[in-house]
């Protein structure tokens, strides 16, 4: 009976720990939602209408969508009656366009910028490698978010069927962000006097730092948080400083957004690692407790065996005296039957102990498997370092929030305003294509930038053509086109401020980002 009590306590302790872990997992889970995905036919333009959700019922939009084979699917979206994002809640500062695949994967296609003080019309022109996808617009704290918030303001509708352009639709399910940050029950603070005139990028930078702090960066990523705070202070100072151009202020603010997003990501990763270590420690403690209980059960078993031997000896004495006392013999036989029952109970408990030992061994094997997986992850990181060394022979390499970024200079092209590749770049591009093809786990994002010398439309078209030409060139050299996503960024995100020849030359660049698979 003592042995049964010990094992009962162990089982209750383990069950209680599992219930705690399950409740934590449920509290941190994201929410599942549904929308309509459209399959777009090849080389045919499809007109898609968009309608606002109940959050913004007056909002509407129209898009021209065309799948262009290896160049991906181009989406030209125009939205009418778009208000400021913070009118939906103080945590929202901007709008983000999302593509959702049939498997439920979400892809941040980019920020939808708006200008003006009232309801305005906004336009965006992006490309995605997907063929079947849904398009939604959400209000977000900043443009570098990884998953859409619950504040969905616009969704695509089912296109009107046409015999000339048949389209297929399907229901898709995706995971949205349900963080407690978006459910703050507190009363909103009073807005600053100049809140409506504050640049959107600066509001995004403030929210990026708030999200990092909410994720626990003050504990788990203090260095990254200090960097983000310094970048935000620089952006705040640039905004208040007279004479600072809007473009320079935007550069400082977006650097603060990137730093804040990095601090949030590092805090989440380190917190998860810390909680995983604590969970392992709790599991090890439970295993040691179970081992101690097993040892105690073994001692109890030995004691019962010793008692059984003593009873057997007593039975032999009783049988020896049976000739003199028939009554004593009957009592002895009754005692023997009782001892046999107890012996069977002991055997049953011993079998139970063996089963528990086998289960403990199974848990140890599972732990060994987990450590093997961690080693495999370390090997993958080492392979990434080797890849960066190989990329460094082709251009400048840096780590970004999305992965490994290779920066190629203006020498790829015939001249600063040409989308034709220079002949001297062939060997470099062949080497790059072979290197990317030999690392098939990475997705390739091509982003072309130029200087601000010209109209926005001309610069956007130039960079769009360059990213497309480079994607086709790498595909021709053996790189799978489905791994490539190309975008023209125009004069956005300059690396150097100013209009000198040297500054403009540095801003004319092509960034190729290798996005690793999700773990």
C-alpha positions as CSV (number, residue, x, y, z in Angstrom):
1,X,0.0,0.0,0.0
2,X,2.9,2.4,0.7
3,X,4.3,1.7,-2.8
4,X,0.9,2.5,-4.4
5,X,0.8,5.8,-2.5
6,X,4.2,6.8,-3.7
7,X,3.4,6.2,-7.3
8,X,0.1,8.0,-7.0
9,X,1.9,11.1,-5.7
10,X,4.3,10.9,-8.7
11,X,1.5,10.6,-11.2
12,X,-0.4,13.6,-9.7
13,X,2.7,15.8,-9.8
14,X,3.4,15.0,-13.4
15,X,-0.3,15.6,-14.4
16,X,-0.3,18.9,-12.6
17,X,2.9,20.0,-14.5
18,X,1.4,19.0,-17.9
19,X,-1.8,21.0,-17.1
20,X,0.3,24.1,-16.4
21,X,2.3,23.7,-19.7
22,X,-0.9,23.2,-21.6
23,X,-2.5,26.3,-20.2
24,X,0.5,28.4,-21.0
25,X,0.5,27.2,-24.6
26,X,-3.2,28.0,-25.0
27,X,-2.7,31.5,-23.6
28,X,0.1,32.3,-26.1
29,X,-1.6,30.8,-29.2
30,X,-2.6,32.8,-32.3
31,X,-6.1,32.9,-33.7
32,X,-7.3,31.1,-36.8
33,X,-9.3,33.0,-39.5
34,X,-10.8,32.3,-43.0
35,X,-11.0,34.3,-46.2
36,X,-11.3,33.7,-50.0
37,X,-8.4,32.8,-52.2
38,X,-8.4,33.2,-56.0
39,X,-6.5,31.2,-58.6
40,X,-5.3,33.6,-61.3
41,X,-5.0,32.3,-65.0
42,X,-1.6,32.7,-66.8
43,X,-1.1,35.9,-68.8
44,X,-4.7,37.2,-68.2
45,X,-5.6,40.3,-66.3
46,X,-8.3,39.8,-63.7
47,X,-10.2,42.8,-62.2
48,X,-10.9,42.1,-58.5
49,X,-13.0,44.3,-56.2
50,X,-12.3,44.9,-52.6
51,X,-14.7,45.8,-49.8
52,X,-14.1,47.2,-46.4
53,X,-14.9,45.1,-43.3
54,X,-17.3,46.3,-40.6
55,X,-14.3,48.2,-39.1
56,X,-14.3,50.6,-42.2
57,X,-17.5,49.9,-44.2
58,X,-17.0,52.9,-46.4
59,X,-13.6,51.6,-47.6
60,X,-13.4,50.1,-51.0
61,X,-10.7,49.2,-53.6
62,X,-10.0,47.8,-57.0
63,X,-7.1,45.7,-58.2
64,X,-5.8,44.5,-61.5
65,X,-4.1,41.1,-61.0
66,X,-2.0,39.4,-63.7
67,X,0.1,36.2,-63.4
68,X,3.2,36.6,-65.6
69,X,4.7,33.1,-65.5
70,X,8.2,33.1,-64.0
71,X,8.0,36.7,-63.1
72,X,5.2,36.0,-60.5
73,X,1.8,37.6,-60.1
74,X,1.6,41.4,-60.2
75,X,-1.0,43.1,-58.1
76,X,-1.9,46.8,-58.8
77,X,-4.2,47.9,-56.0
78,X,-6.0,51.2,-55.5
79,X,-7.9,52.0,-52.3
80,X,-10.4,54.8,-51.8
81,X,-11.5,56.5,-48.6
82,X,-8.6,55.4,-46.5
83,X,-8.4,57.1,-43.1
84,X,-5.5,57.4,-40.8
85,X,-4.6,54.0,-39.2
86,X,-4.6,55.4,-35.7
87,X,-8.3,56.2,-36.0
88,X,-8.9,52.4,-35.5
89,X,-6.9,52.5,-32.2
90,X,-3.9,54.0,-30.7
91,X,-1.7,51.0,-31.4
92,X,-2.2,51.2,-35.2
93,X,0.0,53.5,-37.3
94,X,0.0,52.1,-40.8
95,X,-1.6,49.6,-43.3
96,X,0.1,46.4,-44.6
97,X,-0.9,44.4,-47.7
98,X,-0.9,40.6,-47.2
99,X,-1.0,37.6,-49.6
100,X,-2.4,34.3,-48.1
101,X,-1.6,31.0,-49.7
102,X,-3.9,28.0,-49.7
103,X,-1.7,26.4,-47.1
104,X,-2.4,29.4,-44.8
105,X,1.1,31.0,-45.1
106,X,1.0,34.8,-44.9
107,X,3.4,37.0,-46.9
108,X,3.9,40.7,-46.0
109,X,3.8,42.3,-49.5
110,X,4.6,45.8,-48.2
111,X,3.3,48.9,-46.6
112,X,0.4,50.9,-48.0
113,X,1.4,54.5,-47.6
114,X,-1.1,57.3,-47.4
115,X,-0.7,61.1,-47.4
116,X,-3.0,64.0,-46.5
117,X,-5.1,64.8,-43.5
118,X,-8.5,63.4,-44.5
119,X,-9.8,60.3,-46.5
120,X,-7.5,59.7,-49.4
121,X,-6.9,57.3,-52.3
122,X,-3.8,55.1,-51.9
123,X,-2.1,52.9,-54.6
124,X,0.4,50.1,-54.4
125,X,2.1,47.9,-57.1
126,X,3.6,44.6,-55.8
127,X,4.6,41.2,-57.1
128,X,4.2,37.8,-55.5
129,X,5.4,34.3,-56.6
130,X,2.0,32.8,-55.7
131,X,-0.6,31.7,-58.2
132,X,-3.5,31.1,-55.8
133,X,-3.8,33.5,-52.9
134,X,-6.1,35.8,-51.0
135,X,-5.4,39.5,-50.5
136,X,-6.2,41.4,-47.3
137,X,-5.3,44.8,-45.8
138,X,-4.8,45.2,-42.1
139,X,-3.9,48.0,-39.7
140,X,-0.6,47.4,-38.0
141,X,1.7,48.9,-35.4
142,X,4.5,49.1,-38.0
143,X,5.3,47.8,-41.4
144,X,7.8,45.0,-40.4
145,X,5.2,42.8,-38.6
146,X,5.4,39.0,-39.4
147,X,1.7,38.1,-39.1
148,X,-1.5,40.1,-39.7
149,X,-3.4,41.7,-36.8
150,X,-7.1,41.1,-36.1
151,X,-7.8,44.6,-37.5
152,X,-8.6,43.5,-41.0
153,X,-10.0,46.5,-42.9
154,X,-10.2,45.3,-46.5
155,X,-10.6,41.9,-48.2
156,X,-10.9,40.8,-51.8
157,X,-14.3,39.7,-53.1
158,X,-15.0,36.8,-55.5
159,X,-14.6,38.1,-59.1
160,X,-17.7,38.1,-61.3
161,X,-17.5,34.9,-63.4
162,X,-16.7,35.4,-67.1
163,X,-16.6,32.9,-70.0
164,X,-13.5,34.7,-71.3
165,X,-11.5,34.6,-68.1
166,X,-12.6,31.7,-65.8
167,X,-11.3,31.9,-62.3
168,X,-11.5,29.5,-59.4
169,X,-11.9,30.3,-55.7
170,X,-11.4,28.5,-52.5
171,X,-11.6,29.0,-48.7
172,X,-8.3,29.5,-47.0
173,X,-7.5,29.5,-43.3
174,X,-4.6,31.5,-41.8
175,X,-3.1,32.3,-38.4
176,X,-3.4,35.9,-37.3
177,X,-1.7,37.7,-34.4
178,X,-3.8,37.5,-31.2
179,X,-1.2,39.0,-28.8
180,X,-2.4,40.5,-25.6
181,X,-0.7,43.7,-26.7
182,X,-3.7,44.2,-29.0
183,X,-6.2,43.7,-26.2
184,X,-5.1,46.5,-23.8
185,X,-8.2,47.3,-21.6
186,X,-6.7,50.5,-20.3
187,X,-8.1,54.0,-21.2
188,X,-6.1,55.5,-24.1
189,X,-3.9,58.5,-23.1
190,X,-4.6,62.0,-24.4
191,X,-2.9,62.6,-27.7
192,X,-0.1,65.2,-28.1
193,X,-1.0,68.5,-29.5
194,X,1.0,67.7,-32.7
195,X,-0.1,64.0,-32.9
196,X,-2.0,64.4,-36.2
197,X,1.0,66.0,-37.8
198,X,3.5,63.4,-36.5
199,X,5.0,61.5,-39.5
200,X,3.6,58.0,-39.8
201,X,7.1,56.4,-39.8
202,X,7.8,58.0,-36.4
203,X,4.6,56.7,-35.0
204,X,5.6,53.2,-36.3
205,X,9.0,53.5,-34.6
206,X,7.3,54.3,-31.3
207,X,5.0,51.2,-31.6
208,X,8.0,49.0,-32.6
209,X,9.7,49.9,-29.3
210,X,6.4,49.3,-27.4
211,X,6.1,45.9,-29.0
212,X,9.7,45.1,-28.1
213,X,9.1,46.0,-24.4
214,X,5.9,44.1,-24.4
215,X,7.8,41.0,-25.6
216,X,10.2,41.3,-22.7
217,X,13.2,43.0,-24.4
218,X,14.1,44.8,-21.2
219,X,14.9,41.4,-19.7
220,X,15.8,39.2,-22.7
221,X,17.2,41.6,-25.2
222,X,18.5,44.7,-23.3
223,X,21.3,45.5,-25.7
224,X,19.1,45.4,-28.8
225,X,16.4,47.5,-26.9
226,X,19.0,50.2,-26.1
227,X,20.0,50.4,-29.7
228,X,16.4,50.8,-30.8
229,X,15.8,53.5,-28.2
230,X,18.9,55.4,-29.4
231,X,17.6,55.1,-33.0
232,X,14.2,56.4,-31.9
233,X,15.7,59.3,-30.0
234,X,17.7,60.2,-33.2
235,X,14.5,60.1,-35.3
236,X,12.6,62.2,-32.7
237,X,15.4,64.8,-32.6
238,X,15.5,64.9,-36.4
239,X,11.7,65.5,-36.6
240,X,11.9,68.4,-34.1
241,X,15.0,69.9,-35.7
242,X,14.2,72.6,-38.2
243,X,15.8,72.1,-41.6
244,X,15.7,68.3,-41.5
245,X,14.2,67.0,-44.7
246,X,11.2,64.6,-44.6
247,X,13.2,62.0,-46.4
248,X,16.1,62.1,-43.9
249,X,13.7,61.9,-41.0
250,X,12.0,58.9,-42.7
251,X,15.4,57.2,-42.9
252,X,16.0,57.6,-39.2
253,X,12.5,56.5,-38.3
254,X,12.7,53.3,-40.4
255,X,16.1,52.5,-38.8
256,X,14.4,52.7,-35.4
257,X,11.5,50.5,-36.7
258,X,14.1,47.9,-37.9
259,X,16.0,48.0,-34.5
260,X,12.7,47.7,-32.6
261,X,11.6,44.7,-34.6
262,X,15.0,43.1,-34.1
263,X,14.8,43.7,-30.3
264,X,11.3,42.1,-30.3
265,X,12.4,39.1,-32.3
266,X,15.5,38.5,-30.1
267,X,13.4,38.9,-26.9
268,X,10.9,36.3,-28.1
269,X,13.6,33.9,-29.2
270,X,15.6,34.2,-26.0
271,X,12.5,34.0,-23.8
272,X,11.5,30.8,-25.6
273,X,15.0,29.4,-25.1
274,X,14.9,30.3,-21.4
275,X,11.5,28.7,-20.9
276,X,12.6,25.6,-22.8
277,X,15.6,25.3,-20.5
278,X,13.4,25.7,-17.4
279,X,11.0,23.1,-18.8
280,X,13.9,20.7,-19.3
281,X,15.0,21.4,-15.7
282,X,11.5,20.6,-14.4
283,X,11.4,17.4,-16.5
284,X,14.8,16.3,-15.2
285,X,13.6,17.0,-11.6
286,X,10.5,14.9,-12.3
287,X,12.7,12.0,-13.7
288,X,15.0,12.1,-10.7
289,X,11.9,12.1,-8.4
290,X,10.5,9.1,-10.2
291,X,13.9,7.3,-10.0
292,X,13.9,7.9,-6.2
293,X,10.4,6.6,-5.9
294,X,11.4,3.5,-7.9
295,X,14.3,2.9,-5.5
296,X,11.9,3.2,-2.6
297,X,9.6,0.7,-4.2
298,X,12.5,-1.7,-4.7
299,X,13.4,-1.5,-1.0
300,X,9.7,-2.1,-0.1
301,X,9.7,-5.1,-2.3
302,X,12.8,-6.6,-0.7
303,X,11.3,-6.1,2.7
304,X,8.1,-7.9,1.7
305,X,10.2,-10.8,0.3
306,X,12.0,-11.0,3.6
307,X,8.7,-11.1,5.5
308,X,7.5,-13.8,3.1
309,X,10.5,-15.9,3.9
310,X,9.8,-15.6,7.5
311,X,6.2,-16.6,7.0
312,X,7.3,-19.6,5.1
313,X,9.5,-20.7,7.9
314,X,6.6,-20.3,10.3
315,X,4.5,-22.5,8.0
316,X,7.1,-25.2,8.1
317,X,7.1,-25.2,11.9
318,X,3.3,-25.4,11.8
319,X,3.3,-28.4,9.5
320,X,5.8,-30.1,11.8
321,X,3.5,-29.7,14.7
322,X,0.4,-30.7,12.7
323,X,0.3,-34.2,14.2
324,X,-0.2,-32.8,17.6
325,X,-2.8,-30.1,16.8
326,X,-5.3,-30.4,13.9
327,X,-6.7,-27.0,14.8
328,X,-3.3,-25.4,14.5
329,X,-2.8,-27.0,11.1
330,X,-6.1,-25.5,9.8
331,X,-5.0,-22.0,11.1
332,X,-1.6,-22.5,9.4
333,X,-3.3,-23.3,6.1
334,X,-5.4,-20.2,6.3
335,X,-2.3,-18.1,7.0
336,X,-0.6,-19.7,4.0
337,X,-3.4,-18.7,1.7
338,X,-3.3,-15.2,3.0
339,X,0.5,-15.0,2.4
340,X,0.0,-16.2,-1.1
341,X,-2.4,-13.4,-1.8
342,X,0.1,-10.9,-0.5
343,X,2.8,-12.4,-2.6
344,X,0.6,-12.0,-5.7
345,X,0.1,-8.4,-4.8
346,X,3.9,-7.9,-4.4
347,X,4.4,-9.4,-7.8
348,X,1.8,-7.1,-9.3
349,X,3.5,-4.1,-7.8
350,X,6.9,-5.3,-9.1
351,X,5.5,-5.5,-12.6
352,X,4.1,-2.0,-12.3
353,X,7.5,-0.8,-11.2
354,X,9.0,-2.4,-14.4
355,X,6.5,-0.6,-16.6
356,X,7.3,2.7,-14.9
357,X,11.0,2.2,-15.4
358,X,10.4,1.4,-19.1
359,X,8.4,4.7,-19.4
360,X,11.3,6.6,-17.8
361,X,13.7,5.1,-20.3
362,X,11.4,6.2,-23.1
363,X,11.5,9.8,-21.8
364,X,15.3,9.7,-21.6
365,X,15.4,8.6,-25.3
366,X,13.1,11.5,-26.2
367,X,15.4,13.9,-24.5
368,X,18.4,12.5,-26.4
369,X,16.4,13.0,-29.7
370,X,15.8,16.6,-28.8
371,X,19.5,17.2,-28.1
372,X,20.3,15.6,-31.5
373,X,17.9,18.1,-33.1
374,X,19.6,21.0,-31.4
375,X,23.0,19.8,-32.7
376,X,21.5,19.6,-36.2
377,X,20.3,23.2,-35.8
378,X,23.8,24.2,-34.8
379,X,25.2,22.5,-37.9
380,X,22.7,24.5,-40.0
381,X,24.0,27.7,-38.5
382,X,27.5,26.7,-39.4
383,X,26.4,26.1,-43.0
384,X,24.9,29.6,-43.0
385,X,28.2,31.1,-42.0
386,X,29.9,29.2,-44.8
387,X,27.3,30.5,-47.2
388,X,27.9,34.1,-46.1
389,X,31.7,33.7,-46.6
390,X,31.0,32.5,-50.2
391,X,28.6,35.4,-50.8
392,X,31.2,37.9,-49.5
393,X,33.3,37.1,-52.6
394,X,30.5,38.5,-54.8
395,X,29.6,41.7,-52.8
396,X,28.9,43.1,-49.4
397,X,27.1,40.8,-47.0
398,X,25.1,41.6,-43.9
399,X,22.6,40.0,-41.6
400,X,19.0,41.4,-41.7
401,X,15.8,40.6,-39.8
402,X,14.7,38.4,-42.8
403,X,18.0,36.5,-43.4
404,X,21.3,37.0,-45.2
405,X,21.5,40.1,-47.5
406,X,24.0,40.4,-50.4
407,X,24.4,44.0,-51.7
408,X,25.5,44.3,-55.4
409,X,26.6,47.7,-56.8
410,X,25.8,49.7,-59.9
411,X,28.4,47.8,-62.0
412,X,25.8,45.1,-62.8
413,X,24.1,47.5,-65.3
414,X,25.2,49.2,-68.5
415,X,24.5,52.7,-67.1
416,X,22.7,54.3,-64.1
417,X,19.4,54.4,-66.0
418,X,19.6,51.1,-67.9
419,X,17.9,47.8,-67.1
420,X,20.3,45.8,-69.3
421,X,23.0,43.8,-67.6
422,X,26.6,44.6,-68.3
423,X,28.6,41.8,-70.0
424,X,31.2,42.0,-67.3
425,X,28.6,40.9,-64.7
426,X,28.0,37.4,-66.4
427,X,30.7,35.5,-64.4
428,X,29.5,37.0,-61.1
429,X,25.9,36.2,-61.8
430,X,26.7,32.6,-62.9
431,X,28.6,32.1,-59.7
432,X,25.8,33.6,-57.7
433,X,23.2,31.4,-59.4
434,X,25.2,28.3,-58.8
435,X,25.7,29.2,-55.1
436,X,22.0,29.9,-54.6
437,X,21.0,26.7,-56.5
438,X,23.3,24.6,-54.2
439,X,21.4,26.0,-51.1
440,X,17.8,25.1,-52.0
441,X,16.4,25.7,-48.5
442,X,16.6,29.5,-48.9
443,X,14.0,31.7,-50.6
444,X,15.5,34.5,-52.7
445,X,14.1,38.1,-52.4
446,X,15.5,40.6,-55.0
447,X,15.0,44.3,-54.2
448,X,16.3,46.9,-56.7
449,X,17.0,50.5,-55.5
450,X,18.1,53.6,-57.3
451,X,18.8,57.3,-56.5
452,X,16.2,60.0,-56.4
453,X,17.1,61.6,-59.7
454,X,13.9,61.5,-61.6
455,X,10.1,61.1,-61.2
456,X,8.8,58.4,-58.8
457,X,7.0,56.6,-61.6
458,X,10.1,56.4,-63.8
459,X,12.3,55.3,-60.9
460,X,9.8,52.7,-59.8
461,X,9.6,51.3,-63.3
462,X,13.4,51.2,-63.6
463,X,13.9,49.3,-60.4
464,X,10.9,46.9,-61.2
465,X,12.5,46.1,-64.6
466,X,15.9,45.6,-63.0
467,X,14.6,43.2,-60.4
468,X,12.7,41.3,-63.0
469,X,15.7,41.1,-65.4
470,X,18.0,39.9,-62.6
471,X,15.4,37.2,-61.5
472,X,15.2,36.0,-65.1
473,X,19.0,35.9,-65.5
474,X,19.4,33.8,-62.3
475,X,16.6,31.5,-63.4
476,X,18.3,31.0,-66.8
477,X,21.5,30.0,-64.9
478,X,19.7,27.2,-63.1
479,X,18.0,28.8,-60.1
480,X,14.4,27.6,-59.6
481,X,12.1,30.7,-60.4
482,X,9.6,29.6,-57.7
483,X,12.1,30.5,-55.1
484,X,12.5,34.0,-56.3
485,X,10.5,37.1,-55.3
486,X,11.5,40.3,-57.1
487,X,10.4,43.9,-56.2
488,X,11.3,47.4,-57.5
489,X,11.8,49.8,-54.6
490,X,12.4,53.0,-56.5
491,X,14.3,55.6,-54.5
492,X,13.0,54.2,-51.2
493,X,15.3,53.2,-48.2
494,X,18.5,55.1,-49.3
495,X,21.6,53.9,-47.5
496,X,23.2,57.4,-47.6
497,X,21.4,60.7,-47.2
498,X,22.3,63.6,-49.5
499,X,22.5,64.3,-53.3
500,X,26.2,64.2,-53.9
501,X,27.5,62.0,-56.7
502,X,29.0,59.6,-54.2
503,X,25.8,59.4,-52.1
504,X,23.6,58.8,-55.2
505,X,26.0,56.1,-56.5
506,X,25.8,54.2,-53.2
507,X,22.0,54.4,-53.2
508,X,21.9,52.7,-56.7
509,X,22.2,49.1,-55.6
510,X,20.5,45.7,-55.7
511,X,19.9,43.8,-52.5
512,X,19.4,40.0,-52.7
513,X,18.1,38.6,-49.4
514,X,18.3,34.8,-48.7
515,X,15.3,34.0,-46.4
516,X,15.9,30.7,-44.4
517,X,13.1,28.2,-43.8
518,X,11.1,28.5,-40.7
519,X,12.2,26.3,-37.9
